[in-house]
Amino acid sequence: MADSFAGPLLRQLAAAARRGEPCPSNRELAAALGLGMPQQVQWRLRAAEAAGLITIRRLRTRPFRVVAAADGSWATAEAAPPAPALAPRRCLNCRRPFRPEHRHRFLCDPCGARNSRVAL
């Protein structure tokens, strides 16, 4: 019985774990398994967990779950790899190099502080 409803699902999860990826979403799993609705994936995951085939650890951030085989032979990754750091750029005002905290930053800290003051 377990293989009839959970076999293809477990194979998809194990393949993601072997690639070092986080747990696929219900929508991605439904598309890969040819299911009509993502809720069917959730039902199958709960049934496989109740049958003792997998353990599911729920998270507050993406990915929202980590799925592992009950025997510990595989587990999906906890999180996606962090984004690469932004490359240094030159300040548009003083032309000194600086490392921005986000991609929409074009002034270094001293120039940014100087330009943010309001003239009274």
C-alpha positions in Angstrom: 0.0 0.0 0.0 2.8 2.5 0.9 4.5 2.2 -2.4 1.2 2.7 -4.4 0.5 6.2 -3.0 3.9 7.3 -1.7 6.5 5.6 -4.0 6.7 8.2 -6.7 6.5 11.0 -4.2 9.4 9.6 -2.1 11.5 9.1 -5.2 11.0 12.8 -6.1 11.9 13.9 -2.6 15.0 11.6 -2.5 16.1 13.0 -5.9 15.9 16.5 -4.5 17.9 15.5 -1.4 20.6 13.8 -3.5 21.0 17.1 -5.5 21.3 19.0 -2.2 18.1 21.0 -2.9 15.4 22.2 -0.4 12.1 20.4 -0.4 10.1 21.1 -3.5 6.8 23.0 -3.1 3.5 21.1 -3.3 2.9 22.8 -6.7 6.2 21.5 -8.1 5.7 18.0 -6.7 2.1 17.9 -8.2 3.4 18.9 -11.6 6.2 16.3 -11.5 3.8 13.5 -10.4 1.0 14.5 -12.8 -1.5 15.2 -10.0 -4.3 17.6 -10.6 -4.1 19.6 -7.4 -1.3 20.5 -5.0 -3.5 19.5 -2.0 -3.1 15.9 -3.2 0.6 16.2 -2.5 -0.1 17.5 1.0 -2.4 14.5 1.6 0.2 12.1 0.4 2.9 13.7 2.6 0.7 13.4 5.7 -0.1 9.8 4.9 3.5 8.9 4.4 4.4 10.6 7.7 1.6 8.7 9.4 2.8 5.4 7.9 6.3 6.1 9.3 8.0 6.4 5.9 9.2 10.0 6.4 9.6 12.6 9.0 8.6 16.2 8.3 10.1 19.2 10.2 8.1 22.3 9.6 9.9 25.7 9.4 8.7 29.3 9.6 10.7 30.5 6.5 11.2 29.1 3.0 11.5 26.2 2.4 8.6 25.6 4.8 9.6 22.0 5.5 12.5 19.6 5.6 11.6 16.1 4.7 13.8 13.1 5.7 13.5 9.4 5.3 12.5 7.6 8.5 15.7 5.5 8.3 17.9 8.7 7.9 19.2 7.7 4.4 18.3 11.1 2.9 17.0 14.5 3.8 16.1 17.6 1.8 18.3 20.7 2.4 17.3 23.2 5.1 17.6 26.3 3.0 18.7 27.6 -0.3 22.3 28.8 -0.5 22.8 32.4 0.4 22.9 35.0 -2.4 26.4 36.1 -3.4 27.8 39.3 -1.9 27.5 42.4 -4.0 30.7 43.4 -5.8 32.4 46.7 -4.7 31.5 49.8 -6.7 32.5 53.4 -6.7 30.6 56.1 -5.0 28.9 58.4 -7.5 29.8 61.5 -5.5 33.4 61.0 -4.3 34.4 58.0 -6.5 35.8 56.1 -3.5 35.3 52.3 -3.7 32.7 50.9 -1.2 30.7 47.7 -0.8 27.0 48.3 -0.9 24.5 46.6 1.4 21.9 46.3 -1.3 21.8 46.8 -5.1 20.1 50.2 -5.1 22.9 51.9 -3.1 25.1 54.3 -5.1 26.7 56.5 -2.4 29.2 55.6 0.2 28.3 56.1 3.9 29.9 59.5 4.3 28.4 60.9 1.1 25.0 59.3 1.8 25.0 60.9 5.3 26.0 64.3 3.9 23.3 64.2 1.2 20.5 63.1 3.6 20.8 66.2 5.9 18.0 68.6 5.5 19.0 72.3 5.1 17.1 74.5 7.6 
